[in-house]
Amino acid sequence: MLRFTAFSYLTLFVVFTSFVGCSRNPVTGKRQLILMSKEQEIALGKESHPSIVATMGLYDDTKLTNFINEKGKAMARLSHRPDLPYQFYIVDSPVVNAFAVPGGYVYFTRGIMAHFNNEAEFAGVLGHEIGHITAQHSGRQQTTQLISTVALIGGAIAAPGVVGQNLESLQQGLGVLLLKYSREHESESDKLGVEYSSKIGYDANQMANFFGTMKRITDNSGQSIPEFMSTHPDPGNRLTKVRELAKDYQTKNPAKYQIDRDNYLRLIEGILYGEDPRQGFVENNMFYHPELRFQFPVPNGWQHQNSPAQFQMGAKDGKSAMILMLAKGNSLDEAAQTMVNELKLSVQESNWTTINGNPALVIISRQQQQQQQGQPQQAPDPKNTLQIGTHLIQYNNAIYALHGLATVADFNNQFSTFQRVASGFRSLTDSDKLNRKPERVHIKSAPRNGTFTEVMTALGMPTSRIEELGVLNSLKKNDQVAQGTLVKVIGR
């Protein structure tokens, strides 16, 4: 069998890069090595898009979709790479997030659209995401990673297994697509966000203000915040920096920059807020799915996140997690075989059972260890090896996989929790849960002068949700609100 040494890989790399050569970055103007061509970027975007849609779903709002495409394409025309086939989408997720995929694909969650308070805030984040594309951050990151890999090669390269050592190991949709850029790239995109949003006429100071909203979301417990924030500069620091960038740009380019608050608020009237109960929701430590008509318990104190493709939950100590998803197959046997093959699992044991009248198969498995060529087989470390307790449950013409994850060292202590959750999987018959309506953002005029708290109270909002509503409106409880000012409230 042909084997490559580190020198061989390095030689191939040097030969390859001599053909590829360096290109000039359209944003920085500097020559740099990019191993992803424009055609490859576009192909990656096209390939990624169906997975994103399948995982998150698209939010059906024609007015909002037309709005982001109109602004996005206007901004793209003025960007450093106007020749890309840009496309803009709103995905059906309550998480406050926006992300871009190479080739011109930009996505906003309905959660972030609900939290913008004017067009200028939206435009700033839009410019930031387009900036990731125009500055070729994905290609630059890929190249940096490849160079680092070549430099560190000491033998054959082993590809990572499908099943990793934490919750992300079973996320097969967006894990590779939502690229975590470096702080340098984020700061560069912030600067481009100021430039691009200003060029289409918006006040980039509002982009800075939105980082204040993000900081409040980060600081408040119980809010759903994307993991990508952990790789970004601190929102408070970004607020200060972006404000400086906006001031500098407007000093050099004096003009009348727009905010357009009322127009934007009217545009988002009725937008879905929080979890869509049709896709499942948690209440009193129980997960309910009205459309699929089932329920199961959520362990006390566990954190959770729901999406159209799967439901994830995990203990705060990080020692255990569970994921519910649809299994592939028309029978329990077929689903089990497909799961084992696709996730490259080593089955330890399997047992047939019945869960509340539903046929089920319980499989205990471990991730298969990747062995490097020429290296002796090493015993797996129980502290780093993932063990999975899967309950495959046949219910209403579908098969559900409820995966419990823990390290081998912790698995026995956690398995009783996995069993309790699985044994609570049952038919949902409660009409209140089956007919639950989603919450939506509604736009109201302040009925009086007063503090934000007084205005919200006058509009019938509960005291317990004042801070949540404050984040949504980018206002603090003692901020003064004038009569007639448009504000957001939450209702069904």
Backbone torsions as a table, in degrees:
resi	resn	phi	psi	omega
1	MET	NA	137.2	-179.0
2	LEU	-70.4	130.5	-179.9
3	ARG	-125.9	142.2	-179.4
4	PHE	-108.4	135.7	172.2
5	THR	-89.6	171.8	176.9
6	ALA	-58.9	-38.8	179.9
7	PHE	-63.5	-38.5	-179.6
8	SER	-63.3	-44.7	178.8
9	TYR	-62.6	-42.8	-178.9
10	LEU	-64.6	-39.9	179.1
11	THR	-63.1	-46.4	178.5
12	LEU	-60.5	-39.6	-179.1
13	PHE	-62.4	-44.8	-179.2
14	VAL	-64.3	-43.6	178.8
15	VAL	-62.0	-44.7	-177.9
16	PHE	-62.5	-47.5	-176.8
17	THR	-68.3	-24.1	177.3
18	SER	-67.3	-29.6	176.7
19	PHE	-80.0	-40.2	-178.2
20	VAL	-69.0	-45.3	179.3
21	GLY	72.4	-176.2	179.6
22	CYS	-100.5	149.9	175.4
23	SER	-122.5	166.8	-179.1
24	ARG	-97.7	125.3	-179.9
25	ASN	-67.3	128.7	-175.8
26	PRO	-65.9	-22.2	-179.1
27	VAL	-90.4	-51.7	-174.9
28	THR	-84.0	-23.4	-176.3
29	GLY	78.6	-0.6	-178.3
30	LYS	-88.9	150.1	174.7
31	ARG	-78.2	136.5	-178.1
32	GLN	-153.1	159.4	178.9
33	LEU	-87.6	117.9	177.6
34	ILE	-124.6	120.8	-177.7
35	LEU	-96.5	10.4	177.1
36	MET	-119.9	114.7	-179.4
37	SER	-76.3	166.5	176.6
38	LYS	-57.6	-42.0	179.8
39	GLU	-63.6	-37.6	178.3
40	GLN	-68.8	-37.9	176.6
41	GLU	-59.9	-48.2	-179.0
42	ILE	-63.5	-41.2	179.2
43	ALA	-63.9	-39.7	179.6
44	LEU	-64.9	-40.7	177.5
45	GLY	-61.8	-45.4	179.5
46	LYS	-63.6	-37.2	-179.7
47	GLU	-72.0	-35.0	-176.5
48	SER	-76.5	-33.9	-171.4
49	HIS	-55.6	-47.6	-179.5
50	PRO	-60.8	-34.6	178.8
51	SER	-67.8	-39.4	178.4
52	ILE	-64.1	-45.3	179.6
53	VAL	-63.9	-41.8	179.9
54	ALA	-65.4	-34.9	-176.2
55	THR	-80.2	-41.5	-172.6
56	MET	-109.1	-27.5	-176.0
57	GLY	80.1	154.3	176.6
58	LEU	-98.0	142.7	178.8
59	TYR	-87.1	126.2	-173.0
60	ASP	-87.9	91.8	175.5
61	ASP	-147.1	99.6	-173.5
62	THR	-61.5	-42.3	-178.2
63	LYS	-62.9	-46.8	-179.2
64	LEU	-67.3	-40.1	179.4
65	THR	-63.7	-42.0	177.0
66	ASN	-63.9	-38.2	-179.7
67	PHE	-63.3	-48.7	-177.2
68	ILE	-69.1	-30.3	177.2
69	ASN	-72.3	-38.7	178.2
70	GLU	-62.2	-49.6	-179.2
71	LYS	-69.6	-39.3	-178.6
72	GLY	-63.5	-44.1	-178.0
73	LYS	-73.0	-32.1	174.8
74	ALA	-64.0	-41.3	179.2
75	MET	-70.4	-40.0	-179.2
76	ALA	-60.8	-36.8	-179.6
77	ARG	-63.8	-26.8	-178.6
78	LEU	-98.7	2.8	-176.3
79	SER	-82.9	-178.9	179.6
80	HIS	-77.2	-11.4	-179.5
81	ARG	-136.5	70.2	-175.9
82	PRO	-73.2	-8.0	-174.4
83	ASP	-86.1	-5.0	-179.6
84	LEU	-78.6	150.8	180.0
85	PRO	-83.3	75.2	-174.4
86	TYR	-63.9	141.8	174.2
87	GLN	-140.6	145.0	-173.0
88	PHE	-130.7	134.5	-173.7
89	TYR	-138.4	153.1	169.7
90	ILE	-109.4	122.6	180.0
91	VAL	-98.7	152.8	-171.0
92	ASP	-86.8	73.2	179.2
93	SER	-137.6	138.2	177.9
94	PRO	-78.2	-11.4	-178.6
95	VAL	-65.5	139.7	179.6
96	VAL	-82.8	101.4	-170.9
97	ASN	-160.7	156.0	170.0
98	ALA	-146.9	147.5	-178.7
99	PHE	-155.2	161.4	-178.6
100	ALA	-129.4	148.9	176.7
101	VAL	-119.3	143.1	-178.9
102	PRO	-51.3	149.7	177.9
103	GLY	96.6	-1.7	175.2
104	GLY	106.1	12.9	179.7
105	TYR	-93.2	122.1	-178.9
106	VAL	-125.5	135.3	-175.5
107	TYR	-127.5	136.4	171.6
108	PHE	-119.1	138.3	172.9
109	THR	-80.5	155.5	174.1
110	ARG	-64.0	-25.3	177.7
111	GLY	-63.0	-42.7	179.7
112	ILE	-74.6	-34.0	178.1
113	MET	-62.9	-35.5	178.4
114	ALA	-69.0	-27.7	-175.7
115	HIS	-90.0	-15.4	172.9
116	PHE	-67.1	144.2	179.3
117	ASN	-115.4	2.5	174.1
118	ASN	-166.5	168.4	-178.8
119	GLU	-65.9	-32.2	-177.7
120	ALA	-66.2	-37.3	176.0
121	GLU	-61.9	-47.3	177.9
122	PHE	-58.2	-45.0	-176.6
123	ALA	-63.0	-35.9	178.7
124	GLY	-64.0	-44.9	178.7
125	VAL	-69.6	-37.2	174.9
126	LEU	-57.5	-46.9	178.8
127	GLY	-63.4	-36.5	177.2
128	HIS	-60.8	-46.3	-177.6
129	GLU	-70.4	-40.0	175.1
130	ILE	-62.4	-33.8	178.3
131	GLY	-60.8	-38.0	176.0
132	HIS	-58.2	-37.6	-178.0
133	ILE	-75.4	-47.7	-175.3
134	THR	-68.6	-32.2	179.3
135	ALA	-84.1	2.6	176.1
136	GLN	56.5	42.9	-177.0
137	HIS	-64.2	-36.8	-179.8
138	SER	-65.8	-42.3	178.5
139	GLY	-66.9	-40.3	178.8
140	ARG	-65.9	-39.2	179.2
141	GLN	-66.6	-42.8	178.6
142	GLN	-59.8	-42.7	-179.6
143	THR	-65.4	-44.0	178.8
144	THR	-60.3	-42.5	-179.6
145	GLN	-65.2	-39.3	-179.1
146	LEU	-66.6	-44.1	179.4
147	ILE	-61.7	-42.2	179.3
148	SER	-63.0	-39.4	179.7
149	THR	-64.5	-45.7	179.6
150	VAL	-59.8	-42.6	-177.5
151	ALA	-64.8	-26.8	-174.7
152	LEU	-101.7	1.0	-177.7
153	ILE	-62.7	129.5	175.9
154	GLY	-123.4	-1.3	-178.6
155	GLY	-177.6	-154.5	-179.4
156	ALA	-68.3	150.6	-179.3
157	ILE	-94.3	127.0	177.3
158	ALA	-102.4	126.9	178.6
159	ALA	-72.5	142.9	179.2
160	PRO	-64.9	148.7	179.0
161	GLY	-73.1	161.8	178.3
162	VAL	-65.1	-36.0	-178.5
163	VAL	-99.2	118.8	-179.1
164	GLY	-96.7	-152.9	-172.3
165	GLN	-109.4	13.1	179.9
166	ASN	-151.7	-168.8	-174.2
167	LEU	-59.8	-32.2	-177.8
168	GLU	-66.9	-13.8	-174.2
169	SER	-61.9	-27.7	-179.0
170	LEU	-105.7	7.5	176.0
171	GLN	-87.4	106.0	-172.5
172	GLN	-99.7	-2.7	-176.7
173	GLY	-91.5	-72.6	-168.1
174	LEU	-96.8	-5.3	-173.2
175	GLY	-52.5	-41.0	-177.8
176	VAL	-87.0	-21.0	-170.4
177	LEU	-86.7	-35.2	-178.3
178	LEU	-84.6	86.1	-173.2
179	LEU	-68.4	136.0	177.6
180	LYS	-95.0	103.3	-176.7
181	TYR	-79.7	161.8	178.6
182	SER	-74.0	165.3	177.0
183	ARG	-61.0	-35.2	178.2
184	GLU	-61.6	-43.9	179.1
185	HIS	-66.2	-39.7	179.0
186	GLU	-63.0	-43.2	179.3
187	SER	-65.0	-38.3	177.5
188	GLU	-64.1	-40.6	179.0
189	SER	-69.6	-33.3	174.6
190	ASP	-59.8	-43.6	179.5
191	LYS	-63.3	-41.5	178.0
192	LEU	-68.0	-33.9	176.6
193	GLY	-61.2	-40.9	175.8
194	VAL	-63.0	-47.2	-177.1
195	GLU	-64.2	-50.7	-175.0
196	TYR	-67.1	-44.0	-178.8
197	SER	-66.7	-35.1	177.4
198	SER	-66.6	-38.2	-177.8
199	LYS	-64.8	-27.0	176.8
200	ILE	-98.5	13.4	166.8
201	GLY	100.3	12.5	-176.4
202	TYR	-105.0	153.0	-179.6
203	ASP	-79.7	109.7	-175.8
204	ALA	-70.9	-10.8	173.1
205	ASN	-60.5	-28.6	179.3
206	GLN	-70.2	-29.9	173.2
207	MET	-61.1	-42.0	177.2
208	ALA	-62.2	-42.0	179.9
209	ASN	-60.8	-34.0	-179.1
210	PHE	-67.0	-28.5	174.9
211	PHE	-65.8	-26.1	172.5
212	GLY	-65.0	-40.1	175.4
213	THR	-62.7	-43.7	180.0
214	MET	-63.0	-36.9	179.2
215	LYS	-66.2	-39.3	177.4
216	ARG	-65.0	-39.4	176.9
217	ILE	-62.9	-42.5	179.5
218	THR	-62.6	-42.0	-174.8
219	ASP	-75.1	-29.4	-176.8
220	ASN	-83.2	129.5	178.2
221	SER	-73.5	152.5	177.1
222	GLY	85.9	-3.6	177.5
223	GLN	-90.6	145.9	179.5
224	SER	-84.6	110.9	-178.1
225	ILE	-122.3	133.2	-175.9
226	PRO	-66.7	146.3	-179.9
227	GLU	-60.7	-24.9	-177.4
228	PHE	-61.5	-21.3	-179.6
229	MET	-63.1	-26.5	-177.4
230	SER	-67.6	-20.4	179.7
231	THR	-96.8	-2.3	-179.1
232	HIS	-92.4	158.9	169.7
233	PRO	-58.9	154.4	-180.0
234	ASP	-55.6	132.2	-177.6
235	PRO	-57.0	-35.2	178.7
236	GLY	-64.4	-42.2	177.3
237	ASN	-66.6	-37.0	179.9
238	ARG	-66.9	-37.4	178.1
239	LEU	-56.1	-49.1	-179.5
240	THR	-63.1	-45.8	-177.1
241	LYS	-65.8	-44.6	-179.0
242	VAL	-66.3	-35.9	177.0
243	ARG	-62.3	-39.9	176.8
244	GLU	-64.7	-42.5	179.1
245	LEU	-63.6	-40.7	-180.0
246	ALA	-65.4	-42.9	179.1
247	LYS	-62.0	-44.3	-179.7
248	ASP	-63.0	-44.3	-178.6
249	TYR	-64.3	-43.8	-176.0
250	GLN	-71.9	-28.5	175.1
251	THR	-66.4	-41.2	-179.6
252	LYS	-78.9	-23.2	-176.7
253	ASN	-132.1	70.6	-177.1
254	PRO	-63.3	132.8	179.4
255	ALA	-166.6	173.5	175.0
256	LYS	-92.9	102.4	-176.4
257	TYR	-91.7	138.1	-172.5
258	GLN	-92.3	153.6	173.9
259	ILE	-114.7	-46.3	176.5
260	ASP	54.2	63.9	-178.8
261	ARG	-75.7	-54.6	-173.8
262	ASP	-63.1	-39.9	179.1
263	ASN	-58.9	-43.5	-178.1
264	TYR	-67.2	-44.2	-177.6
265	LEU	-61.0	-40.0	178.3
266	ARG	-66.1	-30.0	-178.8
267	LEU	-68.0	-33.3	-176.9
268	ILE	-95.7	8.2	176.9
269	GLU	-52.2	125.5	176.7
270	GLY	85.7	4.1	-179.7
271	ILE	-63.5	141.5	179.6
272	LEU	-61.6	137.9	-178.2
273	TYR	-123.7	132.8	178.9
274	GLY	73.1	-161.8	-178.8
275	GLU	-67.9	141.1	173.9
276	ASP	-85.9	113.0	-176.2
277	PRO	-59.3	-22.5	177.2
278	ARG	-65.0	-26.4	179.2
279	GLN	-95.5	3.7	179.8
280	GLY	109.0	148.6	178.7
281	PHE	-154.1	159.4	179.7
282	VAL	-108.3	133.7	176.8
283	GLU	-149.7	127.8	179.4
284	ASN	51.2	50.2	176.7
285	ASN	59.3	34.7	176.2
286	MET	-139.7	133.4	175.6
287	PHE	-94.8	127.1	179.2
288	TYR	-117.4	137.9	174.6
289	HIS	-125.8	96.8	-175.7
290	PRO	-61.2	-41.2	-176.7
291	GLU	-69.2	-39.5	-179.7
292	LEU	-91.4	-8.0	170.4
293	ARG	61.1	50.4	172.0
294	PHE	-141.8	167.3	177.8
295	GLN	-147.9	157.0	171.5
296	PHE	-159.5	157.2	-175.4
297	PRO	-76.8	152.7	172.3
298	VAL	-110.7	122.1	-178.4
299	PRO	-53.9	142.1	-177.6
300	ASN	-58.3	128.8	177.6
301	GLY	87.2	-7.2	-179.3
302	TRP	-75.3	143.6	173.1
303	GLN	-86.6	155.2	-175.7
304	HIS	-149.7	157.1	175.5
305	GLN	-148.6	136.2	-176.1
306	ASN	-116.4	148.6	174.0
307	SER	-147.7	167.0	178.8
308	PRO	-59.4	-24.4	-174.7
309	ALA	-93.1	-28.8	-175.5
310	GLN	-164.3	160.0	175.3
311	PHE	-117.0	126.9	-178.1
312	GLN	-117.3	143.5	173.7
313	MET	-151.1	152.0	-176.8
314	GLY	-157.9	154.6	176.8
315	ALA	-70.9	148.7	-177.5
316	LYS	-66.1	-24.7	-180.0
317	ASP	-79.2	-4.3	176.4
318	GLY	75.6	8.1	-176.2
319	LYS	-87.0	-14.2	-179.5
320	SER	-152.9	154.3	179.2
321	ALA	-155.0	160.7	176.1
322	MET	-137.1	147.0	178.3
323	ILE	-134.7	130.2	173.4
324	LEU	-105.5	131.0	176.2
325	MET	-152.3	164.0	174.2
326	LEU	-72.1	138.0	176.2
327	ALA	-92.9	154.2	179.1
328	LYS	-92.6	125.1	178.7
329	GLY	141.0	156.0	179.8
330	ASN	-97.0	-4.8	177.7
331	SER	-144.4	165.7	178.3
332	LEU	-62.8	-41.0	178.6
333	ASP	-60.7	-46.8	-178.8
334	GLU	-65.1	-41.1	179.2
335	ALA	-63.3	-40.5	179.8
336	ALA	-64.7	-44.7	-178.4
337	GLN	-64.8	-42.9	179.0
338	THR	-62.4	-44.5	-180.0
339	MET	-60.7	-47.1	-178.2
340	VAL	-62.8	-42.0	-178.7
341	ASN	-69.9	-46.2	-175.6
342	GLU	-69.2	-38.1	-178.2
343	LEU	-93.0	1.3	178.3
344	LYS	51.8	59.3	-177.2
345	LEU	-99.4	151.8	172.6
346	SER	-107.2	111.5	-174.3
347	VAL	-77.0	128.7	177.4
348	GLN	-92.8	-40.1	177.1
349	GLU	-163.9	159.0	175.8
350	SER	-146.9	145.2	-176.1
351	ASN	-145.0	137.6	175.7
352	TRP	-83.3	144.9	178.4
353	THR	-156.5	-176.7	174.6
354	THR	-131.1	133.9	-180.0
355	ILE	-119.6	107.7	-179.4
356	ASN	49.9	44.7	177.2
357	GLY	85.6	-0.3	-178.8
358	ASN	-104.6	129.8	177.1
359	PRO	-58.6	139.8	-177.1
360	ALA	-147.1	157.0	177.5
361	LEU	-133.1	125.4	-179.5
362	VAL	-103.6	123.5	-176.9
363	ILE	-123.9	126.4	173.0
364	ILE	-102.9	125.5	-176.1
365	SER	-143.5	168.5	177.4
366	ARG	-132.7	156.7	174.5
367	GLN	-68.4	139.5	177.1
368	GLN	-76.1	134.8	-179.8
369	GLN	-75.2	135.7	177.4
370	GLN	-86.8	123.4	-178.5
371	GLN	-103.9	126.7	178.6
372	GLN	-74.4	145.0	179.5
373	GLN	-60.8	134.9	176.6
374	GLY	80.9	-2.3	-179.6
375	GLN	-102.5	141.1	178.0
376	PRO	-66.9	148.9	179.1
377	GLN	-65.0	126.7	179.8
378	GLN	-106.1	146.9	177.5
379	ALA	-67.3	135.7	-179.0
380	PRO	-65.1	143.7	176.5
381	ASP	-83.4	117.0	-176.8
382	PRO	-62.4	-19.2	179.9
383	LYS	-82.2	-17.3	-176.8
384	ASN	-118.9	-4.5	-177.9
385	THR	-95.8	130.3	-178.5
386	LEU	-82.3	133.6	172.1
387	GLN	-118.2	140.0	-173.6
388	ILE	-125.1	128.3	172.7
389	GLY	-105.9	105.8	-174.9
390	THR	-105.8	128.1	170.9
391	HIS	-105.6	109.1	173.9
392	LEU	-90.0	120.9	-173.2
393	ILE	-122.6	124.5	178.1
394	GLN	-91.0	118.5	-173.8
395	TYR	-150.4	127.1	176.3
396	ASN	49.4	54.0	176.2
397	ASN	62.4	24.5	175.6
398	ALA	-141.6	162.1	176.7
399	ILE	-121.7	124.1	-179.1
400	TYR	-105.6	138.5	176.0
401	ALA	-107.3	118.8	176.6
402	LEU	-109.9	101.4	-175.1
403	HIS	-93.4	129.5	170.7
404	GLY	-107.2	127.7	-173.5
405	LEU	-119.1	135.0	174.1
406	ALA	-161.5	163.8	174.4
407	THR	-71.9	160.8	178.0
408	VAL	-56.2	-39.2	-178.0
409	ALA	-64.9	-31.7	-176.7
410	ASP	-101.6	-9.1	-167.6
411	PHE	-58.8	-46.6	-177.4
412	ASN	-60.6	-34.3	178.7
413	ASN	-72.5	-26.6	-175.6
414	GLN	-95.9	-18.9	-171.5
415	PHE	-63.7	-32.2	178.8
416	SER	-63.4	-34.0	175.4
417	THR	-67.1	-43.5	177.9
418	PHE	-58.9	-42.1	-179.6
419	GLN	-65.4	-40.4	179.8
420	ARG	-62.9	-41.2	178.7
421	VAL	-64.5	-48.5	-178.1
422	ALA	-63.6	-39.4	-179.2
423	SER	-68.9	-16.1	177.2
424	GLY	-91.0	1.2	177.5
425	PHE	-70.7	119.2	-176.3
426	ARG	-153.4	172.2	179.7
427	SER	-67.7	141.0	176.5
428	LEU	-96.8	121.8	-177.8
429	THR	-125.1	-8.5	-177.3
430	ASP	-67.6	116.7	-175.9
431	SER	-63.4	-32.2	178.1
432	ASP	-62.0	-42.0	179.7
433	LYS	-74.7	-38.6	-178.7
434	LEU	-65.8	-29.3	-175.6
435	ASN	-108.2	16.7	-177.1
436	ARG	-62.5	131.2	179.3
437	LYS	-94.6	148.7	178.9
438	PRO	-75.7	155.9	171.0
439	GLU	-81.6	149.5	179.6
440	ARG	-135.6	157.6	174.4
441	VAL	-87.3	128.3	176.6
442	HIS	-120.9	144.9	-177.8
443	ILE	-101.6	123.7	-178.6
444	LYS	-126.3	157.2	173.0
445	SER	-90.9	134.7	178.1
446	ALA	-58.9	124.5	-175.5
447	PRO	-77.6	-8.2	-176.0
448	ARG	-160.0	164.5	168.2
449	ASN	-75.9	146.3	177.9
450	GLY	161.3	-177.0	176.3
451	THR	-71.7	163.9	178.0
452	PHE	-57.6	-41.1	179.1
453	THR	-60.9	-44.6	-178.9
454	GLU	-64.9	-39.3	179.5
455	VAL	-66.9	-43.9	179.1
456	MET	-63.4	-39.9	178.3
457	THR	-64.0	-41.3	178.8
458	ALA	-64.4	-27.1	178.9
459	LEU	-90.1	7.7	174.3
460	GLY	84.9	14.3	179.5
461	MET	-83.2	138.0	-178.5
462	PRO	-70.0	148.5	-179.8
463	THR	-59.0	-33.9	-176.8
464	SER	-65.1	-14.8	-176.9
465	ARG	-112.9	13.2	-176.9
466	ILE	-63.5	-44.5	-180.0
467	GLU	-65.5	-42.1	177.4
468	GLU	-59.2	-43.8	178.0
469	LEU	-69.2	-32.1	176.6
470	GLY	-63.4	-42.4	176.2
471	VAL	-62.4	-43.8	-178.3
472	LEU	-62.4	-34.7	-178.6
473	ASN	-97.8	-1.5	-175.4
474	SER	55.6	42.6	177.8
475	LEU	-132.7	151.7	176.4
476	LYS	-101.7	161.3	-168.2
477	LYS	-59.5	-29.8	-178.6
478	ASN	-100.0	3.4	175.9
479	ASP	-63.5	140.4	-180.0
480	GLN	-80.6	136.3	178.7
481	VAL	-124.2	127.8	-178.7
482	ALA	-83.1	146.0	176.5
483	GLN	-54.8	134.5	179.4
484	GLY	93.4	-11.2	177.9
485	THR	-66.5	136.4	177.6
486	LEU	-75.9	133.1	178.1
487	VAL	-136.5	160.9	178.3
488	LYS	-95.1	137.5	168.9
489	VAL	-126.1	169.7	-178.1
490	ILE	-119.4	132.3	178.0
491	GLY	-158.7	166.8	179.5
492	ARG	-92.3	NA	NA
